[in-house]
Amino acid sequence: MASFSRHYTLHVTVSVVMVMALPAVGVWLCFKGYAPLAVLMGILALAAVFRLIRLLRYPITQTEMMARAIKNNDLMLHIPETDDVLLRQASADMNRILVSYRRDQNELETRKNYYDRILRVMTHELRNTVTPIVSLTDFMIENPDAQSEEDRREAISIINSQAHNVCSFLESYRQLTVLTQPSMTDIPVSRIFSNLQTLLKAEPGADRVRFEQAGDVIIHADSSLIPLALINIIRNAIQATDGVEDGRITVMASAPGGKPCITVTNNGPEIPESRIEEIFMPFYSTKKRGSGSGIGLALSRQIMQLHEGTLTCSSHYPYTTFTLQFS
């Protein structure tokens, strides 16, 4: 069937003509006394009918293949392309549906893995925070007379501290879920860099940050969300270069091929390849406990996704680079 898919219209036309003409020719031959030839025309007409049926079944078969692929979650199927006037658009539409389905499936799988990991982290963090409260209150209930006033005050102080930790943790999670749709405007990157320099001026380690531009770069973005994404990445870079001799951070804006991007490069410790994606997970942090919420990079990536852009990281000694790529 594939051998004539590129000339499908021609084959259908020829088959229809044969189905219509051969019986008439056969009848005419029969009247003229050429019975053997009339029988041959009948056989050829019957063959043309079967051929036409197969031809008409071809697009139906292709559609059934597409439906089965979707039902069986077959992400590899590709409908053969053709130049035929009848099949060309249908094949293109079916392939477009399959591509869209594959993209949706991959996105769903990515989101499932993402939220599964978030749930595991949240469960772990909440258990670690609540377990001491449960143990301490169990002891206080079972041994009411074995505690002095000072012991009770200390216990209540610990319970209060742990409760605040839970509230802080849940507030960090809330920040990931309340981002509004960006209000897009054309913004010169030089203005964003100027504001960031002012914002970072008083922070320890800010002297290690250098802002550079390759030409006048303008991005179509939200004027409040993009600085938030950048400040999270820059602060992580400042912390990564703490204690590094000649530590430096370069924030560079450019537009290769007309597509704006901003890179944040530091010469801090290399990030192992196996942990590149983990650093973008909410609540994942390599910092000391209590020194960060672990949502900065996750928040920055989410902001870039809202802008239909990407935030990626590459780390090869001696440099680690975060790239904000705008669409």
C-alpha positions in Angstrom: 0.0 0.0 0.0 2.9 2.4 0.8 4.2 1.9 -2.7 1.4 4.0 -4.2 0.6 6.3 -1.3 2.5 9.1 -3.1 0.2 8.8 -6.1 -2.9 7.8 -4.1 -5.3 10.2 -6.0 -4.1 8.8 -9.4 -4.6 5.2 -8.3 -8.1 5.9 -6.9 -9.0 7.7 -10.1 -7.8 4.9 -12.3 -9.6 2.2 -10.2 -12.9 4.2 -10.3 -12.6 4.5 -14.1 -11.9 0.8 -14.4 -14.8 -0.2 -12.1 -17.1 2.0 -14.2 -15.8 1.2 -17.7 -14.8 -2.5 -17.6 -18.4 -3.9 -17.0 -19.7 -1.8 -19.9 -16.9 -3.0 -22.1 -17.6 -6.6 -21.1 -21.3 -6.2 -21.9 -20.5 -4.7 -25.3 -18.0 -7.6 -26.1 -20.6 -10.1 -25.0 -23.1 -8.7 -27.5 -20.5 -8.7 -30.2 -19.9 -12.4 -29.6 -16.5 -12.2 -27.8 -17.6 -14.1 -24.7 -14.0 -15.0 -23.6 -13.0 -11.4 -23.7 -16.2 -10.4 -21.9 -15.4 -12.8 -19.1 -11.9 -11.4 -18.9 -13.3 -7.8 -18.6 -15.6 -9.1 -15.8 -12.6 -10.6 -13.9 -10.7 -7.3 -14.4 -13.7 -5.3 -13.2 -13.9 -7.5 -10.1 -10.2 -7.1 -9.4 -10.6 -3.3 -9.8 -13.4 -3.3 -7.2 -11.2 -5.1 -4.7 -8.4 -2.7 -5.4 -10.7 0.3 -5.0 -11.9 -1.1 -1.7 -8.3 -1.5 -0.5 -7.5 2.0 -1.6 -10.5 3.5 0.2 -9.5 1.5 3.3 -6.0 3.0 3.3 -6.8 6.4 5.1 -9.1 4.5 7.5 -6.2 2.1 8.3 -3.9 5.1 8.9 -6.5 6.6 11.3 -6.9 3.3 13.1 -3.1 3.0 13.5 -3.0 6.5 15.0 -5.9 5.6 17.4 -4.1 2.4 18.5 -0.9 4.2 19.0 -2.6 6.7 21.3 -4.6 3.9 23.1 -1.4 1.8 23.6 0.7 4.8 24.5 3.0 4.2 21.5 5.2 7.3 21.3 7.2 6.2 18.3 4.6 5.9 15.5 4.9 8.3 12.6 2.5 8.3 9.7 4.4 8.2 6.4 4.5 11.6 4.7 3.3 11.9 1.1 3.0 14.4 -1.7 -0.4 13.2 -2.7 -3.0 15.9 -2.9 -5.6 13.9 -0.9 -3.4 12.3 1.7 -0.9 15.1 2.3 -3.0 17.2 4.6 -4.5 14.2 6.4 -1.0 12.7 7.1 0.3 16.0 8.3 -2.7 16.5 10.6 -2.3 12.9 12.1 1.4 13.5 12.7 0.6 16.8 14.3 -1.9 15.0 16.6 0.7 12.4 17.5 3.4 15.0 18.2 1.0 16.9 20.4 0.1 13.7 22.2 3.7 12.8 22.7 4.5 16.3 24.1 1.5 16.1 26.4 2.4 12.7 27.6 6.0 13.7 28.3 4.8 16.8 30.1 2.4 14.8 32.2 5.1 12.3 33.1 7.5 15.1 34.0 4.9 16.8 36.1 4.0 13.5 37.8 7.7 12.9 38.7 8.0 16.5 39.8 5.1 16.3 42.2 6.0 12.8 43.4 9.4 14.2 44.4 7.8 17.3 46.0 5.5 15.0 48.0 8.4 12.9 49.2 10.3 16.0 50.3 7.3 17.5 52.0 6.5 14.3 53.8 10.1 14.0 54.9 10.4 17.6 56.1 7.0 17.5 58.0 7.8 14.2 59.6 11.2 15.5 60.8 9.5 18.6 62.2 6.4 17.0 63.8 8.1 13.9 65.3 9.9 15.8 68.1 6.6 17.5 69.0 4.8 14.1 69.2 7.6 12.6 71.3 7.8 15.5 73.6 4.1 15.8 74.2 3.8 12.0 74.7 6.4 12.2 77.4 4.7 15.2 79.1 1.3 13.4 79.1 2.7 10.1 80.4 4.9 11.8 83.1 3.0 14.8 84.3 4.7 14.8 87.8 8.2 14.2 86.6 8.7 17.7 85.2 9.6 20.9 86.8 8.2 24.3 85.8 11.5 25.0 84.0 11.2 21.7 82.1 7.7 22.5 81.0 8.8 25.9 79.8 11.6 24.4 77.8 9.3 21.8 76.3 6.8 24.5 75.3 9.6 26.6 73.8 10.7 23.6 71.7 7.1 22.8 70.5 6.7 26.5 69.6 10.0 26.5 67.6 9.0 23.4 65.7 5.5 24.8 65.0 7.2 27.9 63.5 9.3 25.7 61.4 6.2 24.0 60.0 4.7 27.4 59.3 7.8 28.6 57.6 8.0 25.5 55.5 4.4 25.8 54.4 4.9 29.5 53.6 7.8 28.5 51.3 5.6 26.1 49.5 2.8 28.7 49.2 5.2 31.0 47.3 5.5 28.4 44.6 1.8 28.2 44.1 0.7 31.9 44.1 2.7 33.2 41.1 0.3 35.1 38.8 0.5 35.2 35.0 3.2 37.6 33.9 2.4 41.1 32.7 4.6 41.2 29.6 6.3 44.4 28.4 9.5 45.2 26.4 12.2 45.8 29.0 15.8 46.9 28.3 18.1 44.4 30.2 20.3 47.4 31.2 17.5 48.7 33.4 17.1 45.3 35.1 20.8 45.1 35.7 20.9 48.6 37.1 18.1 47.8 39.6 19.8 44.5 40.6 23.1 46.3 41.2 21.3 48.7 43.5 19.5 45.9 45.3 22.7 43.8 45.8 24.9 46.7 46.8 24.6 46.1 50.6 24.8 42.3 50.5 28.0 40.5 51.5 29.8 39.1 48.4 28.1 41.6 46.0 31.5 42.9 45.0 32.1 39.6 43.2 29.2 40.2 40.8 29.8 41.8 37.3 27.1 42.7 34.9 27.8 42.7 31.2 25.9 43.1 27.9 26.6 42.2 24.3 24.8 45.1 22.7 21.4 46.6 23.7 19.4 43.5 24.7 15.6 43.9 25.2 13.4 41.1 26.6 9.7 40.7 26.5 8.9 39.9 30.1 7.4 40.8 33.4 9.4 43.6 35.0 8.9 42.2 38.6 9.2 38.5 38.0 12.4 38.3 36.0 14.5 40.3 38.5 13.1 37.9 41.2 14.3 35.0 39.1 17.7 36.6 38.6 18.2 37.6 42.2 17.6 34.0 43.4 20.2 32.7 41.0 22.8 35.4 41.8 22.4 34.9 45.5 23.0 31.2 45.1 26.1 32.0 43.0 27.3 34.4 45.8 26.9 31.6 48.3 28.6 29.1 46.0 31.7 31.4 45.7 32.0 32.0 49.4 35.5 31.0 50.5 36.7 30.6 46.8 39.9 32.4 46.1 39.2 35.0 43.4 35.6 34.1 43.4 33.6 35.9 40.7 30.2 36.0 39.1 29.4 37.2 35.7 25.9 38.1 34.6 25.8 38.4 30.8 23.0 39.4 28.5 23.1 38.7 24.8 20.8 37.8 21.9 22.4 35.2 19.7 20.2 34.6 16.6 17.8 37.3 17.9 16.8 35.2 20.9 17.6 37.0 24.2 19.3 35.1 26.9 20.9 35.9 30.3 23.6 33.8 31.8 24.9 33.8 35.3 28.3 32.2 35.6 30.4 31.6 38.7 33.6 29.8 39.5 32.4 28.0 42.6 32.4 24.2 43.2 31.3 22.1 40.2 27.8 20.6 40.5 27.8 16.8 39.7 25.8 16.0 36.5 23.6 13.7 38.6 22.4 16.6 40.7 21.8 19.2 38.1 18.0 18.6 37.9 17.8 18.0 41.7 18.9 21.6 42.4 15.7 22.8 40.7 13.5 20.7 43.0 11.5 22.7 45.6 13.1 22.4 49.1 16.2 20.7 47.8 19.2 22.6 49.3 22.9 22.0 49.8 23.0 24.8 52.4 23.1 24.3 56.1 19.7 23.7 57.6 18.0 27.0 58.4 20.1 29.1 56.0 17.7 28.8 53.0 14.2 27.6 52.1 15.4 25.6 49.1 12.8 27.1 46.7 14.9 29.9 45.0 15.9 27.9 41.9 12.6 26.1 41.7 10.9 29.5 41.8 13.2 30.9 39.1 12.5 28.0 36.8 8.8 28.4 37.3 9.0 32.1 36.5 10.8 31.2 33.2 8.2 28.6 32.3 5.5 31.3 32.8 7.5 33.3 30.2 7.5 30.3 27.9 11.3 30.2 28.3 13.8 27.9 30.0 16.2 27.9 32.9 19.0 25.4 32.6 22.3 24.7 34.3 25.7 23.4 33.1 28.6 22.8 35.4 32.1 21.9 34.2 35.1 22.9 36.3 35.9 25.7 36.8 32.6 27.3 35.8 28.9 26.7 36.6 26.5 28.6 34.3 22.8 29.2 34.7 21.1 30.2 31.4 17.8 32.0 31.2 16.6 31.5 27.5 13.7 33.6 26.4 11.4 32.6 23.5 
